[in-house]
Amino acid sequence: LHPRSFEYFAPQTIRETIALLNKYKDEAKILAGGHSLIPLMKLRLASPKYILDINRIPGLSYIKESGKDIRIGALTRYYEIESSGLLKKYYPIFPETAQMIGDVQVRNMGTLGGNVVHADPANDFPVTMVAVGAEFVVRGPRGQRTIKANEFFLDVFTTKLKFNEVLTEIRVPLPPPRSGGSFQKFERKAGDFAIVTSAVQISLDNQGRCKNVGIGLGAAGPTVIKAVEAEKVFVGHRPEAELVERAADRCSDVSHPTSDIRGSAEYKKEMVKVFFKRAFYKALNLASKDSRKPQT
Ligand SMILES: Cc1cc2nc3c(=O)[nH]c(=O)nc-3n(C[C@H](O)[C@H](O)[C@H](O)COP(=O)(O)OP(=O)(O)OC[C@H]3O[C@@H](n4cnc5c(N)ncnc54)[C@H](O)[C@@H]3O)c2cc1C
């Protein structure tokens, strides 16, 4: 399989990239890790005339703490997320998500920015992004703006990003003490795309009640789902089993998967409950054990 021919650019700055996007509009595509774009080009489902390879732009790959949040550069590869001490400390859900993606080759090349912009409903990171309340920093000809993860994903392969904007950074608020999160993926075999996924991020107060619960569901509709009604079940309450069952039902209610080679819609709706509960109990266990001192 060969893609159609294209012209290749290797811009050195974001400004140059934006200028090229402005010039070539829908005929141009950014290339990051290439692990979604190149397969699409080989299958000729996408045939951009201009490829803008952003891998030579310095300063787009990092994971750092910055006062009240953690900032991750859009070009950061999954293997860097998997092995980041900072993320293991504050957001183990990030390395856990990265580990579930594809195989070692995919994780060596694929980027966090590419995973979210691609917006495949079966991509893993969008699910985690809505659970943790991430924000995306994007730059365009008029400067910079931020978009909340739960507003970013519009439809299959469709986001709020404009044709002349570049995603530069992902920000997540520093979690309060007694926080924990987990990403759970149901797949036919290791490295496959998901049948369903669920991500849960929990913060508890000193009495063990839920202060905040973020829930994302993946491969359960045309785009990632933030299960708002299920989140509301917990706020201000101890996470009793009965509430977890009620929230699982809410997750299933809001899911609308399609029947395909990975299973029937009815089966997937049941599996949404199962994988939500797995993610919830693991997140709760981590939050209960989180020994970081409360901030004063
Ligand atoms: C064998 C295989 C298995 C896989 N398994 C999984 C899996 O289990 N889970 C999973 O989530 N994914 C999986 N993937 C997909 C993989 O994670 C891709 O890496 C990811 O979807 C896209 O990231 P990328 O960096 O490769 O982006 P690219 O393929 O380079 O780009 C994808 C899209 O995003 C745009 N884009 C990229 N970066 C930016 C940016 N900074 N600003 C604006 N636009 C940008 C591109 O123009 C393009 O439209 C798999 C891929 C393969 C080949």
The ligand as an SDF file (V2000), in Angstrom:
LIG
                    3D

 53 58  0  0  0  0  0  0  0  0999 V2000
   -0.8970   -0.9980   15.1480 C   0  0  0  0  0  0  0  0  0  0  0  0
   -1.5130    0.1820   15.8360 C   0  0  0  0  0  0  0  0  0  0  0  0
   -2.1830   -0.0110   17.0470 C   0  0  0  0  0  0  0  0  0  0  0  0
   -2.7590    1.0740   17.7120 C   0  0  0  0  0  0  0  0  0  0  0  0
   -3.4090    0.8490   18.9050 N   0  0  0  0  0  0  0  0  0  0  0  0
   -3.9550    1.8900   19.5560 C   0  0  0  0  0  0  0  0  0  0  0  0
   -4.5950    1.6990   20.8120 C   0  0  0  0  0  0  0  0  0  0  0  0
   -4.6900    0.5900   21.3480 O   0  0  0  0  0  0  0  0  0  0  0  0
   -5.1060    2.8050   21.4250 N   0  0  0  0  0  0  0  0  0  0  0  0
   -5.0110    4.0630   20.8970 C   0  0  0  0  0  0  0  0  0  0  0  0
   -5.4670    5.0310   21.5080 O   0  0  0  0  0  0  0  0  0  0  0  0
   -4.3990    4.2640   19.7080 N   0  0  0  0  0  0  0  0  0  0  0  0
   -3.8720    3.2140   19.0370 C   0  0  0  0  0  0  0  0  0  0  0  0
   -3.2460    3.4270   17.8390 N   0  0  0  0  0  0  0  0  0  0  0  0
   -3.1950    4.7880   17.2820 C   0  0  0  0  0  0  0  0  0  0  0  0
   -1.9880    5.5290   17.8510 C   0  0  0  0  0  0  0  0  0  0  0  0
   -2.1710    5.7470   19.2410 O   0  0  0  0  0  0  0  0  0  0  0  0
   -1.7080    6.8810   17.1620 C   0  0  0  0  0  0  0  0  0  0  0  0
   -0.3880    7.1830   17.5250 O   0  0  0  0  0  0  0  0  0  0  0  0
   -2.5880    8.0380   17.5750 C   0  0  0  0  0  0  0  0  0  0  0  0
   -3.9430    7.7610   17.2950 O   0  0  0  0  0  0  0  0  0  0  0  0
   -2.2160    9.3100   16.7820 C   0  0  0  0  0  0  0  0  0  0  0  0
   -1.0690    9.9050   17.3200 O   0  0  0  0  0  0  0  0  0  0  0  0
    0.1680   10.2560   16.3770 P   0  0  0  0  0  0  0  0  0  0  0  0
    1.1200   11.0540   17.1940 O   0  0  0  0  0  0  0  0  0  0  0  0
    0.6710    9.0170   15.7750 O   0  0  0  0  0  0  0  0  0  0  0  0
   -0.5300   11.2430   15.3310 O   0  0  0  0  0  0  0  0  0  0  0  0
   -0.5040   11.3020   13.7480 P   0  0  0  0  0  0  0  0  0  0  0  0
   -0.8790    9.9940   13.1540 O   0  0  0  0  0  0  0  0  0  0  0  0
    0.7570   11.9320   13.2900 O   0  0  0  0  0  0  0  0  0  0  0  0
   -1.6980   12.3550   13.5330 O   0  0  0  0  0  0  0  0  0  0  0  0
   -3.0440   11.9970   13.8140 C   0  0  0  0  0  0  0  0  0  0  0  0
   -3.9420   13.2110   13.5310 C   0  0  0  0  0  0  0  0  0  0  0  0
   -3.7290   14.2580   14.4720 O   0  0  0  0  0  0  0  0  0  0  0  0
   -3.2640   15.4610   13.8410 C   0  0  0  0  0  0  0  0  0  0  0  0
   -2.2690   16.0270   14.7560 N   0  0  0  0  0  0  0  0  0  0  0  0
   -1.2590   15.3400   15.3770 C   0  0  0  0  0  0  0  0  0  0  0  0
   -0.6250   16.1320   16.2440 N   0  0  0  0  0  0  0  0  0  0  0  0
   -1.2160   17.3660   16.1770 C   0  0  0  0  0  0  0  0  0  0  0  0
   -1.0030   18.6050   16.8500 C   0  0  0  0  0  0  0  0  0  0  0  0
   -0.0490   18.7460   17.7920 N   0  0  0  0  0  0  0  0  0  0  0  0
   -1.8130   19.6530   16.5390 N   0  0  0  0  0  0  0  0  0  0  0  0
   -2.7890   19.5140   15.6110 C   0  0  0  0  0  0  0  0  0  0  0  0
   -3.0320   18.3530   14.9310 N   0  0  0  0  0  0  0  0  0  0  0  0
   -2.2560   17.2970   15.2210 C   0  0  0  0  0  0  0  0  0  0  0  0
   -2.7240   15.0170   12.4820 C   0  0  0  0  0  0  0  0  0  0  0  0
   -2.7870   16.0310   11.5180 O   0  0  0  0  0  0  0  0  0  0  0  0
   -3.6560   13.8560   12.1570 C   0  0  0  0  0  0  0  0  0  0  0  0
   -4.8790   14.3510   11.6530 O   0  0  0  0  0  0  0  0  0  0  0  0
   -2.6660    2.3770   17.1460 C   0  0  0  0  0  0  0  0  0  0  0  0
   -1.9780    2.5720   15.9350 C   0  0  0  0  0  0  0  0  0  0  0  0
   -1.4160    1.4930   15.2820 C   0  0  0  0  0  0  0  0  0  0  0  0
   -0.6880    1.7310   13.9880 C   0  0  0  0  0  0  0  0  0  0  0  0
  1  2  1  0
  2  3  1  0
  2 52  2  0
  3  4  2  0
  4  5  1  0
  4 50  1  0
  5  6  2  0
  6  7  1  0
  6 13  1  0
  7  8  2  0
  7  9  1  0
  9 10  1  0
 10 11  2  0
 10 12  1  0
 12 13  2  0
 13 14  1  0
 14 15  1  0
 14 50  1  0
 15 16  1  0
 16 17  1  0
 16 18  1  0
 18 19  1  0
 18 20  1  0
 20 21  1  0
 20 22  1  0
 22 23  1  0
 23 24  1  0
 24 25  2  0
 24 26  1  0
 24 27  1  0
 27 28  1  0
 28 29  2  0
 28 30  1  0
 28 31  1  0
 31 32  1  0
 32 33  1  0
 33 34  1  0
 33 48  1  0
 34 35  1  0
 35 36  1  0
 35 46  1  0
 36 37  1  0
 36 45  1  0
 37 38  2  0
 38 39  1  0
 39 40  1  0
 39 45  2  0
 40 41  1  0
 40 42  2  0
 42 43  1  0
 43 44  2  0
 44 45  1  0
 46 47  1  0
 46 48  1  0
 48 49  1  0
 50 51  2  0
 51 52  1  0
 52 53  1  0
M  END
$$$$
